[in-house]
Amino acid sequence: MTSSAFHTPVRFENKIALVTGGARGMGLAAARRLVSEGAHVVITGRDGARLDAAVEELGGSGRVHAIRGDVSRVAEADALAAGIRERFGRLDVVFANAGVASFGPFSEVSEAEFDRVVGINLKGVYFTVQRVLPLLADGGAVVINASWTAHRGLPTGSLYAATKAAVLSLTRTLAADLAPRGIRVNSVSPGYIDTDMYRAAVSSAEGAAVVARVAAGRVGTAEDVADVVAFLASGEASYVNGQDVVVDGGLVAAQVEGGLSGD
Ligand SMILES: NC(=O)c1ccc[n+]([C@@H]2O[C@H](COP(=O)([O-])OP(=O)(O)OC[C@H]3O[C@@H](n4cnc5c(N)ncnc54)[C@H](OP(=O)(O)O)[C@@H]3O)[C@@H](O)[C@H]2O)c1
């Protein structure tokens, strides 16, 4: 019998959480986890039908609320903050998760693609946190979704990885900036995680080659990441601040294919 059989943690009772991009993938898994531990969760995204489906899926609790919006538009971040203020009056947890993938040769990245990806992955995180900050309670927690690609060079990753490296820097800066209010800011850097984004980027034929690079011997699940997000957002991580947790099954740190034995 495992210890979890004796102890079911309920770490978010009476907490209000925001999860951007919460209708699928890691955002949905994090929302599910937070709700299961007592939180009210506001999920966002651009696709209204997908948001409705997520509310329906998690909705038995009546504790999931959707607000449609595009994180790359600051006016929509303001509308999101206004909606949360009206409904709850405050926030305790922010998971700035919404993001898009973009992979291609450095020489072919267009100005329009640069602006689109920076607009969502950096500007979107930056202004979401800025605009909801007045609602965030002292002692609250922010978790930002970065990526393993910010830790290791990957051909074709120049644009995407740069946006993720930028939010790692933002994590550390905001940890210092918001310290006077007791707000902790940390990030997660997922590896290959089986979501719509992964399935669009990696064909099933390429899947085996991906898995061969991962010490864990498998692709990660959205729940693998949600577990760490929930930890960082909880009081259990009260002495963890300005940190990035790489959730990648060993992809960045442990070489498991093509390595030489010895030195
Ligand atoms: N999957 C991986 O292997 C992997 C690895 C490392 C890091 N990540 C990062 O993890 C995060 C979550 O990705 P995922 O894998 O869960 O992907 P996903 O299933 O494609 O989900 C992405 C989410 O972001 C939302 N989103 C995208 N653009 C948005 C915008 N402009 N405004 C509001 N919401 C927007 C999407 O909602 P709508 O489409 O409805 O707007 C969706 O809910 C991303 O930041 C991604 O970069 C993913």
The ligand as an ORCA input file, in Angstrom:
! r2SCAN-3c Opt
* xyz 0 1
  N       3.584     19.342    -25.491
  C       4.872     19.501    -25.326
  O       5.643     18.590    -25.655
  C       5.399     20.763    -24.678
  C       6.740     20.748    -24.269
  C       7.274     21.854    -23.631
  C       6.478     22.957    -23.386
  N       5.172     22.973    -23.781
  C       4.377     24.167    -23.440
  O       3.298     23.769    -22.624
  C       2.214     24.690    -22.774
  C       0.934     23.923    -22.998
  O       1.055     23.204    -24.211
  P       0.298     21.826    -24.519
  O       1.330     20.865    -24.922
  O      -0.647     21.515    -23.432
  O      -0.413     22.263    -25.874
  P      -1.911     22.303    -26.397
  O      -2.639     21.062    -26.028
  O      -1.778     22.716    -27.808
  O      -2.545     23.487    -25.555
  C      -2.164     24.831    -25.732
  C      -3.171     25.692    -25.025
  O      -2.800     27.072    -25.189
  C      -3.943     27.786    -25.622
  N      -3.553     28.912    -26.450
  C      -2.723     28.919    -27.526
  N      -2.644     30.152    -28.035
  C      -3.440     30.937    -27.257
  C      -3.770     32.304    -27.283
  N      -3.277     33.147    -28.202
  N      -4.608     32.787    -26.331
  C      -5.130     31.960    -25.395
  N      -4.860     30.652    -25.321
  C      -4.019     30.149    -26.258
  C      -4.772     26.769    -26.400
  O      -6.135     27.130    -26.420
  P      -6.892     27.604    -27.781
  O      -6.247     26.901    -28.931
  O      -8.317     27.257    -27.561
  O      -6.688     29.072    -27.794
  C      -4.567     25.514    -25.583
  O      -5.479     25.463    -24.502
  C       2.620     25.621    -23.909
  O       3.090     26.836    -23.377
  C       3.744     24.868    -24.595
  O       4.624     25.734    -25.255
  C       4.636     21.908    -24.451
*
